[in-house]
Amino acid sequence: MPGLLRGVARTAVVSGTATAVSNRVSRRQAGRWAQQDYGQSAAAPREAYSTPAPAPAPAVSMDTKISQLKELAQLKEQGVLSEAEFAAQKSRILEL
């Protein structure tokens, strides 16, 4: 059981780290594009200039969510997670 819980925790950490890195790269790239657009269109009228919208966070596939929910359900059935812990983790997964 501790190995399974450790695996779930490791997956959560990796997923969170990947999301944070991806968001940082997206923001950095959007800033570079905005600087390039501004440099190229400095003579253009103000109405024509707009900054690019930040890229949305990458969506987690439904298969990934389903497998995570199945793992949580198994942990709850084994008594590793309480009902409150299960509900909190389930809502976190479904929000992604």
Stockholm file with secondary structure:
# STOCKHOLM 1.0

chainA/1-96         MPGLLRGVARTAVVSGTATAVSNRVSRRQAGRWAQQDYGQSAAAPREAYSTPAPAPAPAVSMDTKISQLKELAQLKEQGVLSEAEFAAQKSRILEL
#=GR chainA/1-96 SS CHHHHHHHHHHHHHHHHHHHHHHHHHHHHHHHHHHHHHHHTTTSCGGGCCCCCCCCCCCCCHHHHHHHHHHHHHHHHTTSSCHHHHHHHHHHHHHC
#=GC SS_cons        CHHHHHHHHHHHHHHHHHHHHHHHHHHHHHHHHHHHHHHHTTTSCGGGCCCCCCCCCCCCCHHHHHHHHHHHHHHHHTTSSCHHHHHHHHHHHHHC
//
